[in-house]
């Protein structure tokens, strides 16, 4: 099976464009339960995005984008919950509560 590696217009609201460093390079990891380790580029983008989620408003905005975008991109929620450990990123908020919001 071929996994999407690029975002198409309309898959992500324009208000979420700042999260492209997370979404674009991480699509193969986030849509495939069998994809073991995120790429270095994915982890670097994720670190950048999650690093900006450092206050309640920023966390809420990221959570909203994740909730809105996940179905359009077929992200697997369990892959998001494993994400910080897979990329060795310390999150300032519990991602599982974010995606179940």
N, C-alpha and C positions, 0 to 999 in steps of 0.2 A: 504494500500500500504506500502511496506517496502522500507525505504530510505537507500541508501548506507551510510555506516559509515566509510569505509576505502578506501584508494586510491589504485588503481591497477597500476602496472608498465605501463608506457606509457601514463597515464592520465595527467601527469605533466612533463614538460621537466626537465632534471637533473639540469639545471641552476636555477631552481626555488625551489630546495630542501630546501633551508633555510626558505622557507615560509610554510613548513609543519605544524608548530604550529598553523597557521591560517587555512590552508586548511583541514587537517585531522579532527580535532575535530569539525569543523564548517560545515561540509558537510550537516548534517540533517537540520540545520537552513538555509543554503544558497540555497538549492535545493527545499525547500517546502514553498510555499507562506503562508500556514496555520500554519507553525511552529512559534509560538509566540515569545519566548525569547530564545536567545542563552544560552548554558550551561555555567557555571562558567569556565570550562576548555577551552571552545571555546573563551570566552572573555579574559582569561589570555593569551592564545596564540596570539590572535589578538592584544592585548596591546603590547606584545613583538615584533611582526612583524611590526606593525605600528610605534612603537617607534624607530625602526631602519630606518624608512623612514624619515630622518631628513635633507636631502640635496637633491639638484636636481638630482644627479646621482642615489641615492638610491630610490627616488620616481619614477624615470623613470623605474628602474629595476622592482620594485614592480608592477607598472602599466603594464609593458610588460608581466609579469607573469600572472597577472589577466586576461588580454585580451586573452592571448594564452590558458590559463587553463579553463576559464569560459565555453566555449562550450564543452570541454571534460568532465567536471564534472556536466554539466547542471545547473550551478549556475544561479540564477535569478538576473539580474542586480538591480532590485528594492530592493532586500534583501541586496545587497552590499551597496546601498545608505542609507539604514536604520541602517546599522551595527554599526556605531560609536555611534549613539544615544542609540541603544539597549544595547550596552556594556558599555556605559558611557565613551567612549574614545574620547579624543580631538585629531583630526587629524591636521597635519600641512599642509595639502593640500586637495583640494576638490575631494573626491573619485568619484563623478559623472563625472567629467571631465576626470578622469583617465580611467574609464571603457568605456567611449564613444570615447576614443582616436583612 
